[in-house]
């Protein structure tokens, strides 16, 4: 019989306090000096494995007093820092410090936010967070939803709700094989690759996607959209949903959402908006018109870990009628005893998405929304956009750069050697090589976009640490590295 259980996994109060204080001190020092560090390290996987060591599972344990300082050193000296002011790659933001503290607190309580009885306060905080996110982007707070890991899962969740709502009612029992009409979905050619994953994984197949061409501004061509829907109906197919994009990943363009909503209403289709990156900009009054039509969406995906500066992971699915989520995901096995509380019907998030056991993602979003507030976010997001415009303008003025596009907080541009008269193929190769040099050099991290068959450097600013000084220095770095890369290629 075990009377006093001693084990190696518990940490006593004093040691926990000592380790924790030191860790917070180290993190505080790191955040205060992040701009002085390289954006990333240029080490191979084998070099990192060598530094990591411990190639076999330890037989015996090691005290936390040794492990935490060691892993702190590993991460603070061998990582890519997306919180660095010169990290403008992909769409990963600087994470709010309060969000980091929130994750520590959430992990300490370790709530399972799958059922209300398992996570009473965490469930109510997530419900409030979903309501606030809906209000933030300008839709009704009556939208329901759920926090998920990121954009793919947020869009997947909405995709499945749309499939349940618009496919024949026997789909849950009989599956797709007994549906007489092939289901089809519609999106622009610039839509994120999640749609292809969803069509494949959830039974429609990649041939069910209608990739609608874009117009001269890179928005989905709504005239072609409607013509394609009509043609599919005439051919005996069953259209079920249209995806509009609120800030495409390459150039930041927002589709004509109002126009798409009108088409969806006319043909009784589910209207989904992929706003994972861009829809938070709807909080800015002068951009409200750009997002006209967002209130008509049946579902919206957005990622707080993008432009709301939450630590990873934090995505969100919002649905105008939350019952569609319950219809899609709810199940009631006999081993669930998740009853109502004091006569009230409690919300159980396992009925709103694909997970049963769920971490407390909402806490970091909820706290940051309160710390910053609507006005604070308007300021931060506006400044990110202004810095993107500054980068575009500086690129436009420089004789060795070509500014290509600027939408929301994304600017694309390319390096062109002075007085260059050659073909575009070489410029594409040059800019691809230049990007590789920039991504491994440690001074600056950009990503790429293909715009009108041009390989472009792409800067996405969702970073509250980036300043005008950084933008000017970025131009200098690109020019210096561009010249050097061009010289190397000329010697080959």
Secondary structure by P-SEA (a helix, b strand, c coil): ccccccccccccaaaaaaaaaaaaaaaaaaaaccccccccccccaaaaaaaacccccccbbbbccccaaaaaaaaaccccccccccccccccccccaaaaaaaaaaaaaccccccccccaaaaaaaaaaaaaaaaaacccccbbbbbcccaaaaaaaaaaaaaaacccccccccccccccbbbbbbbcccccaaaaaaaaaaccccccccccccccccccaaaaaaaaaaaaaaacccccbbbbbccccccccccaaaaaaaaaaaabbbbbbcccccccccccccccccccccccccbbbbbccccccccccbbbbbbccaaaaaacbbbbcccccccccccccccccccccccccccccaaaaaaaaaaccaaaaaaaaaaaaaaaaaaaaaaaaccccccccccccbbbbbbbcccccccaaaaaaaaaaaaaaaaaccccccccccccccbbbbbbcccccccaaaaaaaaaaaaaaaaaaaaaaaac
